[in-house]
Amino acid sequence: MRKGPRLLGLLLFMMGVSGTVDHLATQPIMGILFNAPNRWIFERMDLFEGREVFANLSLAFVGVVLVAFSLRR
């Protein structure tokens, strides 16, 4: 039961870090899966205009929190 949230948290963390790196310096690797929120959500919505790095780092933080709570007993 704990593996699901742990894997989801790890995926969110990787998406957030990869999106931050992609926004600051375009990266050619980890394209479709890990940069999906960055390219399809954060860059296309006016709500995140100028706040893409913060949004990606927030996504990574949510992933870390999810992993941390899944490791608790």
JOLIN-V602611 format. One record per run of one state. SS is the DSSP state (alpha for helix, beta for strand, coil for the rest). FROM is the first residue (numbers start at 1). TO is the last residue. If there is no record, write none. Layout:
ss | from | to
SS | FROM | TO
SS | FROM | TO
This chain:
ss | from | to
coil | 1 | 1
alpha | 2 | 24
coil | 25 | 35
alpha | 36 | 42
coil | 43 | 45
alpha | 46 | 48
coil | 49 | 51
alpha | 52 | 71
coil | 72 | 73
